[in-house]
């Protein structure tokens, strides 16, 4: 299917055009009947996208004389008056209303629950505010009194907070002034000759009240259409990705056939964004050939993510990951020092930035970071926080990026970061409450989450993304409706808010029946588009089966739709199986060789090539929980500290020494350790500690004495350079060195290692490292639930000699260019970091 680059001529839309011509003819007739001057008359439309369309069609139909003003209630109110909200008014601006909600909750004695209740209070007040704003100011107290009577009394039961929030929301909505109040003002009434109302699909309380208020001048005019149902094609899809691909293909097919504009109904925003991305790959991009009238959450834009990265990195206990995320998006930080800092912190697994800042305090980059973070600490009013945030953004280089970006400007406007807005914040009494950085960060996130971003778009687009309810009066040649399953397109949508059906009626909120009728009306409009594709999936993301929407099932029962044909073009791809890689490693270093490195070579030569010779080992994660490996490292540190202290003070209290060593090892985990995070291991420690001291007494009674711990050795043994660290070396009674490796695994697994003979590498490698004449080597099992036991490896000299011979032979083979194939065998592939590199899952099985 070809990429779409140019706008094609629209298909004929006679039904919609006739509907508009009839409506505008009735508008003209009503103006004459009321002796109303068009310039002093208003045609009230249900949503703003109809305004330019209506004005254009009026100019074409009535080119001579004056035209009425085509308005929505919001546009009309903004044109005839200027509104400044009061200190505690409901503004429908989520950021401002959250601050007012916090003050109202404090005043109601609910300061302790402020963080929990502020969001629900704003949500309920916003819904009630739509009803309160539809009433003349003089009638609002009566509505508030009736609304309070519909709520249960506030008591001490489990629903006490919900009841309190509902009453605060009613009081807030009922005592606010609104921008649309000006429409009830006598001067506006006197200046108007006629009000012609075109209702939308869902009843609008404000337009209904205006019709009553202007009863002598108001006329209700419905959009009428004699358009017959279009050609309806049904597409049952396997899953979400199949649905998105088929929806995008349907859109492209309509464009190719010249059926533009195409309406893409946005019932599921995640699905719609995936369809948009697929269309963008074929040249139908937002802002060019595609107009998205629904927008998306401002918090999902790159600009918002940059700002939130800077805020999260400023927290006193920010994680290292959060600070590194900020460094990577902020231009003020040089890339090379960033990379060096990240490598060091990942190598040492430093999770918390406070610890990282201490470890790297001598680095210029850390000093730059801390200088920017330092002012973001003390509690302050909102205006001061916003000023500090702007300074932070300027200091790290993000501010110019926001100013130069459309979404960045939307972020600035949503938060009020410009000079004029900052002055307004300082003058607003509600914004004077002091808050900490955590509360401010939460406020910023909520404000960005509630705001919508709509990128600039051309007036004429090939594809228009819109809600189904806004199909009213819109001329489309084709329509694609994905998400037509039982969950995303119910016959009766769930009413928002916590109110019961009786309460919704008392509060004058839309009922389930209202929503059902509006959904049915929108569905009927969708089916009148000349070409309609309806898509749904058989199963949800979690594998649960899905049925088509009841609306779709009705079409199927009435046999009003046909099965849709596959719109995606089939492509034939020549299969080229991936062969197992067999690289040569003779040009790359193989030494020094460690025990783990040689184990890697034996398990899979390609793994050794990729991870050791090429050094492609995956960098460690920072934000991870304490696990078994951390417990093992902690135990190593504890026993090292204990034995070194005991060697210096052999007569000291052993229990006190080992407890002190354990405390020092715990402190070594760093300040990033969350309270209680080490508790599961700490609970097991006293039992293991006592058992270890008992074992140690018996071990020493046999003549063994501690010599060294965590001994790092880098030595040359013939042609081999060996490197490693021995957990512990003891001197035993016969004068030999006992090489000990700690194991925290189950005892059965340790015993299997000893039985493995020449399959075991670690202890023979220890023997080669030590260079002792007649060493002994053993695993000391320190399992949490079993008694410590020493498991010595027999025939150590012979096994060490065999290991040396094998290592020398294998490295010699690599040096002469012997391939290092990927074996793809055994459990090692299940957790190998190089699995994606060797492409094991794509090998030819032939």
BELQUIZI-V650982 format. One record per helix or strand. SS is the DSSP state (alpha for helix, beta for strand). FROM is the first residue (numbers start at 0). TO is the last residue. If there is no record, write none. Layout:
SS&FROM&TO  SS&FROM&TO
//
This chain:
alpha&13&32  alpha&37&39  beta&40&43  alpha&48&60  beta&68&70  alpha&72&79  alpha&93&106  alpha&110&132  alpha&136&149  alpha&159&173  alpha&178&183  alpha&185&189  beta&193&196  alpha&204&212  beta&217&219  beta&230&236  alpha&239&255  beta&261&264  alpha&268&280  beta&285&285  beta&289&291  beta&295&296  alpha&297&299  alpha&301&312  beta&318&318  alpha&319&328  alpha&334&346  beta&351&351  alpha&352&358  alpha&363&373  beta&379&379  alpha&381&394  alpha&398&402  alpha&405&414  alpha&418&426  alpha&428&431  beta&434&434  alpha&436&449  beta&451&452  beta&462&465  alpha&467&470  beta&477&480  beta&484&484  alpha&500&506  alpha&511&526  beta&530&536  beta&538&538  beta&544&544  beta&547&547  alpha&549&557  beta&561&562  beta&577&577  beta&581&583  beta&592&592  alpha&594&602  alpha&604&612  alpha&627&647  alpha&653&666  alpha&678&700  beta&704&716  beta&719&730  beta&736&742  alpha&746&754  alpha&756&758  alpha&761&769  beta&775&780  beta&788&791  alpha&795&814  beta&818&820  alpha&827&830  alpha&834&837  alpha&839&841  beta&842&842
//
